[in-house]
Amino acid sequence: MHDDSSENTLVAGQPQSHTDHAIAGAVSGFVTRFTCQPLDVIKIRFQLQVEPIAHHHVSKYQSIPQAFALIVKEEGISALWKGHVPAQLLSVVYGMGKFSSYNALSKLANEYTFHDRWQHMMHFVAGAGAGVFATILSFPFDTVRTRLVAQSSNHRVYQGILHCGMEILRTETLRTFFRGLSPTLLQIAPHSGLQFACYAFFVDVYRQYTNNSETTFGGSMLAGSAAGLVAKTVIYPLDLSRKRLQIQGFEHGRKGFGKFFRCNGLIDCLVVSAKTEGLRGLFKGLWASQLKAAATTALHFTAYEQALILLKSLR
């Protein structure tokens, strides 16, 4: 993200087409998902566990290292990439929609005189709009991915993506694919906006500190990590609620994972979580999520920027 008033793209001097931004976004989503999928599996397992995440407790998962080791022991190392195919579809569609729509919204904002005065705010607004569009577009893949990750390998209900989708349509309704969409949109608008705005801010800080007009690969990674950490921490309770809403009606697939969490809507989910698990329960799995957010946001922006540079060089 740069201060180039003529072309508000993520890479300085890259006035590229919407197709380039869509392709770069898809590449970014693919690379990021493949690298960070194990952390996502751990995060989801933590979020869906009602019991405390603590040592010396009857809880199934007690810490990040213990959860990794237990999953590998009980389900094999491939379980760390459980639900990877729908997750990849989710990431590719989401990345494509997010970065292409951000580019389009940024170009629109450039046409107004207030853009230069409210530059970081425009990054936030464009990022929020891009996140909402990409989320609606990719949400069914997220629901399928969550169901596949949530089920026990010893009590499998779904055999794959297509089977999961067909079973949801057969036994539930089409609306099930979008269950949890409301809290997700409430979450994703500020989350995506904060990601873009914080990334732009930290890139500016990096340039001032290094006295360099360009952002290096390392600079992109550092700015992305910091942006991901800040954004994820702010919206985390909504992320937890989304995952818990997505498994409602899926109790039969959660055998062996402890007590099943039941709720009716976003507010009820937040209230029940806080009432039964304390306020700390709203941030259950935060460490794993922060680790994942720092890694994924850094990879997302860096891979996107590098893909744009590569696409330009090929022309």
C-alpha positions in Angstrom: 0.0 0.0 0.0 1.6 3.2 -1.1 0.9 6.9 -1.2 0.8 7.0 -5.0 -2.2 9.2 -5.6 -2.5 8.2 -9.2 -2.8 4.5 -8.5 -3.6 3.2 -5.1 -2.4 -0.4 -5.4 -0.5 -2.5 -2.9 2.7 -2.4 -4.9 4.3 1.0 -5.8 4.4 1.7 -9.5 2.1 -1.3 -10.4 -0.9 0.2 -12.3 -2.0 -3.3 -13.3 -5.3 -4.7 -14.6 -8.1 -6.1 -12.4 -7.2 -9.5 -13.8 -3.7 -9.2 -12.5 -5.0 -8.3 -9.1 -7.4 -11.2 -9.1 -4.7 -13.7 -10.2 -2.3 -12.3 -7.6 -5.0 -12.6 -4.9 -5.7 -16.2 -5.8 -1.9 -17.1 -5.7 -1.7 -15.3 -2.4 -4.6 -17.3 -0.9 -3.2 -20.6 -2.2 0.3 -20.1 -0.8 -1.0 -18.8 2.6 -3.5 -21.6 3.1 -1.1 -24.4 2.3 1.5 -23.0 4.7 -0.7 -22.1 7.6 -3.4 -24.8 7.4 -2.1 -26.7 10.5 -2.4 -23.6 12.6 -6.0 -23.1 11.4 -6.9 -26.7 12.4 -5.5 -26.1 15.9 -7.3 -22.8 16.2 -10.7 -24.3 15.2 -10.3 -27.2 17.6 -9.6 -24.7 20.4 -12.6 -22.5 19.5 -15.0 -25.5 19.4 -13.8 -26.9 22.8 -16.1 -25.9 25.6 -13.7 -27.1 28.4 -10.8 -24.8 29.4 -7.6 -24.9 27.4 -5.2 -25.5 30.3 -2.8 -28.0 31.7 -3.8 -30.4 34.5 -7.4 -30.5 33.2 -9.6 -33.1 31.7 -9.8 -31.1 28.5 -8.8 -32.9 25.3 -6.7 -30.0 24.0 -4.5 -28.2 26.6 -1.9 -26.2 24.7 -0.7 -25.6 21.1 2.2 -28.2 21.3 0.0 -30.7 23.1 -2.8 -30.3 20.6 -0.4 -30.8 17.6 1.1 -33.9 19.2 -2.3 -35.4 20.1 -3.9 -34.8 16.7 -0.8 -36.4 15.0 -1.0 -39.3 17.5 -4.7 -40.0 17.2 -5.4 -39.0 13.6 -2.1 -39.0 11.8 -0.1 -36.0 10.5 -2.5 -35.6 7.5 -5.1 -34.5 10.0 -3.3 -31.2 10.3 -4.4 -30.5 6.8 -7.9 -31.8 7.4 -10.4 -29.9 5.2 -7.5 -28.6 3.2 -9.1 -28.8 -0.3 -12.3 -26.8 0.7 -10.0 -24.5 2.6 -7.9 -24.0 -0.6 -11.1 -23.3 -2.6 -12.1 -20.8 0.2 -8.7 -19.1 0.2 -8.4 -18.9 -3.6 -11.9 -17.5 -4.1 -11.5 -15.2 -1.0 -8.1 -13.9 -2.1 -9.2 -13.3 -5.6 -12.4 -11.4 -4.5 -10.7 -9.5 -1.7 -7.7 -8.0 -3.6 -9.5 -7.4 -6.9 -12.4 -5.6 -5.2 -10.0 -3.7 -2.9 -8.2 -2.5 -6.1 -11.5 -1.5 -7.7 -12.6 0.4 -4.5 -9.2 2.1 -4.2 -9.4 3.4 -7.8 -12.9 4.7 -7.1 -11.6 6.5 -3.9 -8.8 8.1 -5.9 -11.3 10.1 -7.9 -12.3 12.1 -4.8 -10.3 15.1 -3.4 -10.6 13.9 0.2 -8.5 10.8 -0.6 -5.1 12.4 0.2 -6.4 13.9 3.5 -8.0 10.7 4.7 -5.7 8.1 3.1 -5.5 5.6 6.0 -9.3 5.9 6.5 -9.8 5.1 2.8 -7.5 2.0 3.2 -9.8 0.9 6.0 -13.1 1.6 4.1 -11.8 -0.1 0.9 -10.5 -3.0 2.9 -13.7 -3.4 4.8 -15.8 -3.4 1.6 -13.4 -5.9 -0.1 -13.6 -8.2 2.9 -17.4 -8.2 2.9 -17.6 -9.0 -0.8 -15.0 -11.8 -0.7 -16.7 -13.3 2.4 -20.1 -13.6 0.9 -18.6 -15.0 -2.3 -16.6 -17.7 -0.4 -18.7 -18.4 2.7 -20.1 -21.8 1.6 -16.6 -23.2 1.3 -15.9 -22.0 4.8 -18.9 -23.8 6.2 -17.9 -27.1 4.5 -14.3 -26.6 5.7 -15.4 -26.1 9.3 -17.5 -29.2 9.2 -14.7 -31.3 7.8 -12.2 -30.0 10.4 -14.7 -30.3 13.3 -15.6 -34.0 12.7 -13.6 -36.7 14.4 -11.6 -39.0 12.3 -13.0 -41.9 14.3 -16.6 -40.8 13.8 -16.6 -39.5 10.2 -19.9 -38.1 8.9 -18.6 -36.6 5.7 -16.3 -38.3 3.2 -15.2 -35.2 1.3 -16.3 -31.9 -0.1 -19.0 -33.0 -2.4 -20.4 -35.5 0.1 -20.4 -32.8 2.8 -22.2 -30.4 0.5 -24.8 -32.9 -0.6 -25.4 -34.1 3.0 -26.0 -30.6 4.2 -28.5 -30.0 1.4 -30.2 -33.4 2.0 -30.5 -33.3 5.8 -30.5 -29.5 6.4 -31.1 -26.5 4.1 -29.4 -24.2 1.7 -29.3 -21.6 4.4 -26.9 -23.9 6.4 -24.1 -22.9 4.0 -24.5 -19.3 5.2 -25.1 -20.0 8.9 -22.9 -17.7 10.9 -22.6 -15.2 8.0 -23.9 -12.3 10.1 -21.3 -12.5 12.8 -18.7 -13.2 10.1 -19.6 -10.0 8.2 -19.6 -8.0 11.5 -16.2 -9.5 12.1 -14.7 -9.3 8.6 -15.6 -5.7 7.8 -13.4 -4.2 10.7 -10.9 -7.1 10.4 -10.2 -6.7 6.7 -10.3 -2.9 7.0 -7.8 -3.0 9.9 -5.6 -5.4 8.0 -5.3 -3.0 5.0 -5.1 0.2 7.1 -2.6 -1.3 9.6 -0.5 -2.7 6.8 -0.3 0.7 5.1 0.6 2.3 8.5 3.3 -0.2 9.3 4.7 0.0 5.8 5.0 3.8 6.2 6.7 3.3 9.6 9.1 0.8 8.0 10.0 3.1 5.2 10.6 6.1 7.6 12.7 3.9 9.9 14.8 2.4 7.1 14.8 5.6 5.0 13.8 3.5 2.0 11.1 4.5 -0.5 10.5 0.9 -1.4 9.2 -2.0 0.7 11.4 -5.1 0.7 10.3 -8.7 1.1 11.3 -8.6 4.8 9.5 -5.3 5.3 6.3 -6.7 3.8 6.5 -9.7 6.1 7.1 -7.5 9.2 4.3 -5.1 8.3 1.9 -7.9 7.5 2.7 -9.8 10.7 2.0 -6.7 12.8 -1.2 -5.9 10.9 -2.5 -9.4 11.3 -1.8 -9.5 15.0 -3.6 -6.2 15.7 -6.6 -7.0 13.5 -7.2 -10.5 14.8 -7.0 -9.5 18.5 -9.6 -6.8 18.0 -12.3 -9.0 16.4 -11.5 -12.4 18.0 -14.8 -13.0 19.9 -16.8 -12.6 16.7 -14.5 -15.2 15.0 -15.0 -17.6 17.9 -18.8 -17.1 17.6 -18.8 -17.8 13.9 -17.1 -21.2 14.3 -19.5 -22.2 17.1 -22.5 -21.2 15.0 -21.2 -23.2 12.0 -21.3 -26.5 13.9 -24.8 -26.1 15.3 -26.8 -29.2 14.3 -23.6 -31.2 14.0 -23.5 -32.8 17.4 -23.3 -36.4 16.0 -20.0 -35.6 14.4 -18.4 -34.2 17.5 -18.1 -37.4 19.6 -14.9 -37.7 21.6 -14.3 -33.9 21.7 -16.0 -33.2 25.0 -19.2 -31.2 25.8 -21.1 -29.9 22.7 -21.7 -26.1 22.6 -25.3 -25.0 21.8 -26.5 -21.5 21.0 -29.1 -19.6 19.0 -27.6 -16.7 17.1 -24.7 -14.4 17.6 -25.7 -12.6 20.8 -26.8 -15.8 22.4 -23.5 -17.4 21.4 -21.5 -14.5 23.0 -23.6 -14.5 26.2 -23.6 -18.3 26.6 -19.8 -18.5 26.0 -19.1 -15.8 28.6 -21.6 -17.2 31.1 -20.3 -20.8 30.9 -16.6 -20.2 30.3 -16.1 -16.7 31.6 -14.9 -13.6 29.6 -11.7 -15.5 28.9 -13.8 -18.0 27.0 -14.5 -15.4 24.3 -10.7 -15.4 23.6 -10.3 -19.2 23.7 -7.6 -20.2 21.3 -6.4 -16.6 20.9 -2.7 -17.5 21.0 -3.0 -20.0 18.2 -5.2 -17.5 16.3 -2.7 -14.7 16.8 0.2 -16.9 15.6 -1.8 -17.9 12.6 -3.0 -14.3 11.9 0.5 -12.9 12.0 1.8 -15.7 9.7 -1.1 -15.6 7.2 -1.4 -11.8 6.9 2.3 -11.5 6.3 2.2 -14.3 3.7 -1.0 -12.9 2.2 0.3 -9.4 1.5 3.8 -10.5 0.6 2.8 -13.3 -1.8 0.3 -10.9 -3.4 2.9 -8.2 -3.9 5.4 -10.7 -5.3 2.8 -12.2 -7.6 2.0 -8.8 -9.0 5.7 -8.1 -9.6 6.1 -11.4 -11.4 3.0 -10.8 -13.6 4.4 -7.4 -14.6 7.8 -8.9 -15.4 6.2 -11.5 -17.7 4.7 -8.9 -19.9 
